[in-house]
Amino acid sequence: MNGRKTLVYYLGKARSVTVTKITFLFSFVWLFVLAFLGLAPWTVLLLVVLLPKSWKNLQAYFHVQDKQKTFPIVLKALGGIMIWYPVLYCVGSFLPALF
């Protein structure tokens, strides 16, 4: 082994899953903060539509943490946010110029 230790090593599996849940939910709460403070256009709030489906899909990961079976679910859920946030941000940035 190369001696590297991950956050899971220090926190343990159960706490790491809790951190994943909190981080995922915080990312959606943060959207409201950014929009309210005017740091992001209001269109980014449309990402909240992803929350119920993503949370439901993540339940499999929360119950069983298998790198090959359930970890891709986490990547897909977070990937949705990472893809749609810049798209909605750009749309929200250009909308005022169109009208």
Residue pairs with C-beta under 8 A, 6 or more apart in sequence:
7 16
7 19
8 16
11 19
13 65
17 61
17 62
17 65
20 61
20 62
20 74
21 58
21 62
24 54
24 55
24 58
24 77
24 78
27 81
28 47
28 48
28 51
31 40
31 44
31 45
31 47
31 48
32 45
34 40
34 44
35 41
35 42
35 44
35 45
40 89
40 92
41 88
41 89
41 91
41 92
41 93
41 95
42 92
43 88
43 89
43 91
43 92
43 95
44 85
44 88
44 89
44 92
46 84
46 88
47 81
47 84
47 85
47 88
50 80
50 81
50 84
54 77
54 80
57 73
57 76
57 77
58 73
58 74
58 77
60 70
60 73
61 70
61 71
61 73
61 74
64 70
65 71
